[in-house]
Amino acid sequence: MNITLFREEPLLAISLWNADPSLWLLIPLFLFAGWSFLRSEPFSRGSDLEVHKDEEGDRTADRSHVHHQANELLLCSLDALMSEFPVPIWIAEWPSGRLRSMNRASQELLGRKLEPRSTLFNCTDLYGFYHPDLGTYPPEWFPALRAVKSGASVIVEDLRALTPEGERRLLVGWAMPLRGYAGEIIGVVTAFFDRTDTLHKERAYEAHIQELTREVEKLKGQLTAMERKVALAHQLSNIGQMTAILAHEIRNPLGAIANAAELLLQLLPNADENERELLRLISSEARRLSDFTRQVLTYARMPDPEPVLTHIHEVIEQALDLLQKDPHFDSRICIRKEFSPVVTLCSVDPDLIKEVLWNLLLNAVQAMPEAGELVVATDLGEIPDRPSQRCVRITIRDSGVGIAPGDMEKLFDPFFTTKPFGTGLGLAAARRIIEAHNGEITVQSSPGKGTTVTIFLPL
């Protein structure tokens, strides 16, 4: 936008051309202010001019003086008009570069008042303008200087300023040259628009979008993993049903074979030792296979728990009694019970929990071939990852051989076992039962120092 002040005898007028659309609202104000100041001067000054013309007779000098006065009136008009304008605005003279006015909005934005000695050539230092890479902002890049040198409006979108309080502001600088009577540039108007808050909001919005994008990608990954698990669970369900049917059909004949072998031992008292040994082998192997089919049925046909308020210590005592009656139990093993008196009733399915405890206790005993100490403890605590969920905590600790680090991640996998005659279903079934109670089970072990299994049952 260019503003030119010119004179056509005998009146002064202001013409505007090439105006930016964004400043059309300012044009009427410029015209009105300039016209008002010009209107207030011509009579007294006109008389002086006539005297000068009469006295000097030099129309050229007279016209130059009028031009100067008209240009000054334009600058004064803009000073008055922009002083209370809500947009931060500077007005400077040219070619001196003197910064003649700086409205209140500019002072509030930059935190500095107008310096009498300031010019367009040193204002970047005086008013805190800086370049993010170069430090001091080069004066020749300042929009006001670029506007007067190019003779056209200039916009700089990354102008930065540092206030005396150390606050960094991101500004848009817009500058427009002012033209006088003969079309010469007599000054420049510079406006600033603060984009700091907008930039912060944009960055916060972008960060939020990025965070949401990461969450979406994470959820997509979880959904894909869940779909794979559902598909695998469906396959395992079908396999489990077939396995359960087979185990059920095999279990009954095995029981009959074991009973028949034991009955033959009683009916044939005169059988030699080899015959009796074969009958005992048939009976023991049939019992072992029957136990295996029972574990398969327990894992494949996991019943829903039927919780009732139960004295958890009584369930533990029953499991310990079964353990001590097991033929594989070594009487040299010392059993130590550390039951907390604050643990009383817990809502569980006692039969299922007893099955879990018996499996875990049997594993502990088998991990101590040279005997040792078996500790069973109870207390109150919180479920891991659920600090607000109170629970009964049952700890089974042995002093056995421990578990190799490479086997820890596979402990609860079905059919994984390190025992010569193990089934690999005890721990898998135990975890399913505990999770069906909305609880958790954890294992900690050190090779050569023993293993600790902890059960968390919610209250």
Stockholm file with secondary structure:
# STOCKHOLM 1.0

chainA/1-459         MNITLFREEPLLAISLWNADPSLWLLIPLFLFAGWSFLRSEPFSRGSDLEVHKDEEGDRTADRSHVHHQANELLLCSLDALMSEFPVPIWIAEWPSGRLRSMNRASQELLGRKLEPRSTLFNCTDLYGFYHPDLGTYPPEWFPALRAVKSGASVIVEDLRALTPEGERRLLVGWAMPLRGYAGEIIGVVTAFFDRTDTLHKERAYEAHIQELTREVEKLKGQLTAMERKVALAHQLSNIGQMTAILAHEIRNPLGAIANAAELLLQLLPNADENERELLRLISSEARRLSDFTRQVLTYARMPDPEPVLTHIHEVIEQALDLLQKDPHFDSRICIRKEFSPVVTLCSVDPDLIKEVLWNLLLNAVQAMPEAGELVVATDLGEIPDRPSQRCVRITIRDSGVGIAPGDMEKLFDPFFTTKPFGTGLGLAAARRIIEAHNGEITVQSSPGKGTTVTIFLPL
#=GR chainA/1-459 SS CEEEEEEETTEEEEEEESCCGGGTTHHHHHHHHHHHHHHHSHHHHHHHHHHHHHHHCCHHHHHHHHHHHHHHHHHHHHHHHHTTCSSCEEEEETTTCBEEEECHHHHHHHTCCCCTTCBTTTHHHHTTEEETTTEECCGGGSHHHHHHHHTSCEEEEEEEEECTTSCEEEEEEEEEEEECTTSCEEEEEEEEEECHHHHHHHHHHHHHHHHHHHHHHHHHHHHHHHHHHHHHHHHHHHHHHHHHHHHHHHHHHHHHHHHHHHHHHHHCTTCCHHHHHHHHHHHHHHHHHHHHHHHHHHHHTCCCCCCEEEEHHHHHHHHHHHHHHSTTCCTTSEEEEECCTTCCEEEECHHHHHHHHHHHHHHHHHTCTTCCEEEEEEEEEEETTEEEEEEEEEEEEECSCCCCGGGGGGTTSTTCCCSTTCCSCHHHHHHHHHHHTTCEEEEEEETTTEEEEEEEEEC
#=GC SS_cons         CEEEEEEETTEEEEEEESCCGGGTTHHHHHHHHHHHHHHHSHHHHHHHHHHHHHHHCCHHHHHHHHHHHHHHHHHHHHHHHHTTCSSCEEEEETTTCBEEEECHHHHHHHTCCCCTTCBTTTHHHHTTEEETTTEECCGGGSHHHHHHHHTSCEEEEEEEEECTTSCEEEEEEEEEEEECTTSCEEEEEEEEEECHHHHHHHHHHHHHHHHHHHHHHHHHHHHHHHHHHHHHHHHHHHHHHHHHHHHHHHHHHHHHHHHHHHHHHHHCTTCCHHHHHHHHHHHHHHHHHHHHHHHHHHHHTCCCCCCEEEEHHHHHHHHHHHHHHSTTCCTTSEEEEECCTTCCEEEECHHHHHHHHHHHHHHHHHTCTTCCEEEEEEEEEEETTEEEEEEEEEEEEECSCCCCGGGGGGTTSTTCCCSTTCCSCHHHHHHHHHHHTTCEEEEEEETTTEEEEEEEEEC
//
